[in-house]
Amino acid sequence: MGGLTEEQIAQFGLTVGVGGFILYMVFIIVQLARESKAGRFGTFVLFLVLGFGLLGFVAKNVIAWLLNI
């Protein structure tokens, strides 16, 4: 398929797919904060707690890239 290997296609799909999913999750957190009228501190807490899992996933990929795993 266009001279790409299965591994390259899978890596591209993972990068774009998970990146899109992360952006969508940020959108959901913003909507949740807006609809619940959380205020500044409540919005911070929502991003801290709900965004922590997303941050962990991104950190895992960055660490693997830095260690060339």
C-alpha positions in Angstrom: 0.0 0.0 0.0 2.0 3.0 -1.3 5.3 1.4 -0.4 4.6 1.4 3.3 5.1 -1.6 5.6 2.4 -2.8 7.9 4.4 -1.5 10.9 4.6 2.0 9.4 0.9 2.1 8.7 0.1 0.9 12.3 2.4 3.5 13.8 0.9 6.3 11.8 -2.6 5.1 12.7 -1.7 4.9 16.4 -0.2 8.4 16.4 -3.0 10.1 14.5 -5.8 8.0 16.1 -4.6 8.5 19.7 -3.8 12.1 19.0 -7.3 12.7 17.8 -8.7 10.8 20.8 -6.7 13.0 23.2 -8.0 16.2 21.5 -11.5 14.8 21.7 -11.1 14.0 25.5 -9.9 17.6 26.1 -13.0 18.8 24.3 -15.2 16.6 26.5 -13.5 17.9 29.7 -14.0 21.6 28.5 -17.7 20.8 27.8 -18.1 19.1 31.1 -16.6 22.1 33.0 -18.7 24.6 31.0 -22.0 22.7 31.5 -21.5 22.1 35.2 -20.4 25.8 35.7 -17.4 24.5 37.6 -15.6 27.8 37.8 -11.9 28.3 37.5 -10.8 26.0 40.3 -13.3 23.3 39.4 -12.1 23.4 35.8 -8.5 23.1 37.0 -9.5 20.0 39.1 -11.3 18.4 36.2 -8.3 18.9 33.9 -6.0 17.6 36.6 -7.9 14.5 37.5 -9.3 13.5 34.1 -6.3 14.7 32.1 -3.9 12.7 34.3 -4.5 9.5 32.4 -3.9 11.2 29.1 -0.7 12.7 30.5 0.5 9.2 31.6 -0.1 7.8 28.1 1.8 10.7 26.4 4.6 10.4 29.0 5.0 6.7 28.3 5.5 7.3 24.6 7.9 10.1 25.2 10.0 8.0 27.6 10.0 5.1 25.2 11.1 7.4 22.4 13.9 8.9 24.6 15.2 5.4 25.5 14.9 4.3 21.9 12.7 1.3 22.8 
